[in-house]
């Protein structure tokens, strides 16, 4: 009899072990987002409904996200990151603060530019960097709109330009990388990183001189990359630098018909909005499910329904018609060096701060 009970209990243990082999989902997820709030909420609510869980969510700028995760030193308050440029993601990966995960949707992102080669982050959209302006204000001032990057440093635009600060916004980091690469014209140099290693980078001397001139034309630096787009319609910003999908939102959703925009004729770059799991996430199994959801057409198509008109990088996802109608599906995109941008952006931002000495915005 005892033997019989032992066999039954052993079989039960095996069955329980087998059931335990399937990862048990937690009932709560903490989301930290770099996209706009309506998009964040739509994604969080859709995921919560799909898995019948609670999703806590906070929206911050890309720079704030990077700073927060670094300060938390491997014990993050967030489980997953969603949206915002890849510069912070790459910086966090380099410091061992992201969790490697091969999503079931890995093959659905076929362009290598749009996912980390080591599977620490996945792209969800791309945004085109460009210019925006208030048509009425420019007409009053008797000025024409900028069409190239060098137009921005013309004396007639003195104190008329608004853009974000590279210490707080991924958008501005992209501006810095773009100008560094353009002005270096392929010329390289080296510097010592914080570990004392010699690192090759673009010679940013000409770029920093350019940024000094842009600073002279800058009325205000915003904390968030979308700051200028939110002000241009009401006229508190006359000329702005930022992502064109943010401008489309102001035109389509906010009904501002007085906003002009363009991609630079001399070539521009683009962001890759990403998603990732934080190293040390408190809800790791649900975090993996979130990455699978975030890299699906079901998820990324929520953007265009909630005021976010970026082009999507998930194969098979329907592109936002508003972005196509605005003409930003066919722009002059520069040959952007993603690897250098990933490796050296911190160095370039340090040089920017040394050259420009602008006050870093806190709100």
N, C-alpha and C positions, 0 to 999 in steps of 0.2 A: 504493500500500500504506500509506504513511504517512497519506494522507488517510483511508483506511478505518479505520485504528487511531484516528485523531483522532475520527471520527464515533462509533465504538463507545465510546470513553472518555467522550465528551461525553454520550452517552445514559446510560451508567452513572452519570455524575455527576448527571444529572437525576433518575434513579431513586433514587439515594441521597438527594438533596435532598428528593424527595417523601416518602421514608420518614422522613427527619428532621423533616418537618412535624408528625408525630404526636409529642406530648410523651412523652419517655422517662421512665418512672417510676424513681425511686431505689429502693434496696433497704432503706432504713432511715427511720424516722420518730421524732421526739422529741415526746412528748405531755406537757403540763403540765395537770393536772386539778384542778378545784375541787369535783367531786362526791365521794361517798364511795368508798373504795378498792375494795370489791367491784364496784361499777358501773364504775369506771375500768378495772379489770382485764378485766372481761367485754367491754367495748367495744374495748380495745386488742387483746385476744386474737382477737376476731372479725374485726377489720380486718386483723390480721396474717395470719390464715388465708385471708381473702378474696383478698389480693393477694400472698401468699407473701413477706412482708417481715418485718423485725424492727421491733418497736415498743418503744422505751424509754419508760418512764412514771414520773412523779413526781406525788404528790398533795400539794397545799398549800392553805391557806385562801385565800379570794379576795383578802384584803389582801396576803398574801405574794406571790401571783401578780402583782398590780399592781406591788408594790415591785420584784420581781425583773426584770420586763420593762422597767420604767423605768430601773433601774440598768444594764441591759445595753445601753441606748442604741442600739437598732437593729441590734445583732448578737446576737440572742437564742439561747440554748441550746435553746429549745423551738421547734418548727415550728408547732404548733397548741395551742390552748387548748380545754378541754372542761369544761363545768359551772361552777357558781358563778354568783353574781348578776351582772347586767349593769352594775352601777356601775363595777367595774374596767374592763370592756370599753369603756364610754363614755369613761372617763378616758384609757385607752390610745389610743383612736381620736383623741381631741382632741389628743394629743401626737404623732400620726402614727406610732404604733407597731403598728398593725394593717394588714393587707393587704386591699384591696378585692377581693371575689370574688363573682360572681353564680353561685350554685349551680344545678345542673340541677333541684334540688328547690325552687327559690324559690317556685313557684306552690303548693306543698304546704303552705306556711305562709301562710295567707290572711289572718290577722288581723295588721294592721300593728303592733300592740303587740309582736308576737313576733319582729320582725326589724328590723335597722337600715335606715333609709330609703335609706342610701347603700351598703348591702351590705358593711359591715365586720364584722358579726356576725349570726348566726342563733340564734333561740331553739330550744330542744329540749324544755323542760318549764317548768311553773310550780309554785311551792310557796306554800302559804298560811301566813301568819304568825299565830301564836297562842300559847296558854298551855298549860303542862303542870304536873302536880303529882303528888306521892306521896300517895296516898289515906290510907295508914296514918299517915304523919307528920302530915298535916293533922288527922286525927281525934284523935291523941294531944294535939295542941296546942289542940284545940277550935276550929279555924278552918274557915271555908268557903272554897271555891275562888274565885279571881278570875274575873269574868265580863266586865268592861269594862277599858279601859285605865286609867281613874282608880282602879279597885280596887287596882291595883298600888302606889299610893302611900299606901294606908291605913297608919296607924301600927302596926297589929297584924302587919303583914308585915315588920317591922324585921329586917334581916339574914337573911331567908328566901329571897330571890330570886337566881337565877343567870341571867346572860345574857352574850353575847359583847361584845367591845369594838369600837367602830366604827373604830378605827385598824387592826384586824387582820382583821375579818370582815365580809363583805358582808351577812350576816344583820343585824348590828347597824346597818349603814348604812341598811338598809331600815327598821329601828325608828326611827332618827333622822328620816329623811324622813317617815315616817308621822306621828309626833308633831308635827313642825314644821308639817306641812300641817293637821293637826287643830286645833292650838292657835292657829294664825295666823288661822283663820276668814276666809281670803281677803285679809287685810291684807298689803300689800307694802311693801318698803323697798328700799334699794340699798346696795351696798358696792363697794369698789375691788378688782379682782382683781390677781393678781401682775404683770400687764402694765399696770396703772394704768388699766384700763378700768372704767367704771361699769356694774355689772351689777344687774339687778333680781332680787329674791328674796323669799321669804316672810319676814315679820317673825318671827324665831325667839325673841323675848324670853320669851314665855310658855312656849314649849317648853323653854327652858334652865332656867327655874325648876322646871318639872315634872321634868326630869332630875335636878336637885339632890335632889328628894324621892325619886326612884327610887333614886338612889345611896345615900341613907340606908337604904334597904331592901335594898340589894344585898349579898349575902354574898361573891360572887366574880364577876369577869369572866373569861370563858374566851377563849382565842385563836381557837378555831373556833366557827362558828355552831351546830354540832351538839353542842357540849360539854355543855349542860344536859340534852339528851335522853339522853345516855349515862350521866348520873349520877342521874337522877330515879328510876329503878327500884330502884337499890340504896340510895337514901335520902340520899346525900351532897348531893343537891339536893332541896329541898322544893318550890319553885315555880320554874319555868323559863319563859323566853321564847325561842321559836325556831320552826322550821318544823314543821308538823304531820306531814309525811311522815316526818320523823326519829323522831317519837313512834310512828308506826305501825310502823316497823321494830322498835322496842324491844318493842312489844306482840306483833307477829306473829312476828318471827324470834327474838327473845330471850326470848319467853314471859313477859314481865312483866305480870301481871294487876293489879298495884297502881298503875297509872298512869292518871290522868284527863287529859283534854285538852279544849280548846274553842277555837273562833275567837271573838274578842271580839264581844260582842253589839252594840257601838256602831260596828262596822265595822272591817275590817282591810284590809291590802294584800297583795300577793303579789310574789314574786321571779319573774324570768324567767331560767332557767338558759340559758347561751349557749355557742356555739362560734365560733372565729375562727382565722384564720391570722396568725401574727406577721410583722410587717414585717421583711424580711431573713432569712426562714426558709431554712435550709440545704437543705431538701428540698421546694422549692415545688410541684413537680408532684404528688408524693404527698400533700402537704398539701391540695391542691384535691380530690383523691380522698377524703381523709378528711372534708372538709366535706360532700361529697355523701353519704357514708356516714352521717355524724352526723345529717343532717337527713332520714334515711329511717325509715320505720316499723320496718324490720328492726333498726336500731340502738336507737332510743329505747325500744322494747319490752323491751330487755334490762334496763332499770332495775328493773321489777317482779319480774324473775326473780332479781335480785341485791340485794334489800333496799332499793331506792329506789322510793318510792311516789308520786312527784310526778305531777300531771296533765300529760298530753302535749299539745304544741301543734302537732304535725305532723298535718295532716288525714289521716284514715283510720287512724291508729294506735289500737290497742285500749287503753282506759284501764285502770289498775290496779284490780282488783276490791276489793282491800283498802282502798283509799282511798275508794271508793264506799261500801263497807260501814261505814266509820268515820264517814260522814256529812259529809265535808268537800267534797263536790261541790256543796253548796248552802249557802253561807255569805254573810253580809252583807259584801260587798266595797265599800270606799269608792271615791269618785271620785278616784282617785289621779292626781296630776299627774306623769307620767313625764318630761316635758320639763324641769320645774324640778328634779326629782330628778337628772336627768342633768347639768344645768348647774351646780347649786349644792351638791352633796353635800360637796365638799371644804371649802367655806365653813362648812357646818353642822357638820362634824366638828371643824373648828378651834374653833368656838364651843363645842361640847360639851366639848372638852378644856380650854378656858379656864374653863368653868363648873364642871365636875365634878372635874378634876384627879385622876382615878383612875389608878393605875399600869397601864401597858399590859402585858398578859400576853405572855410570851415562850415559854410552853409550855402 
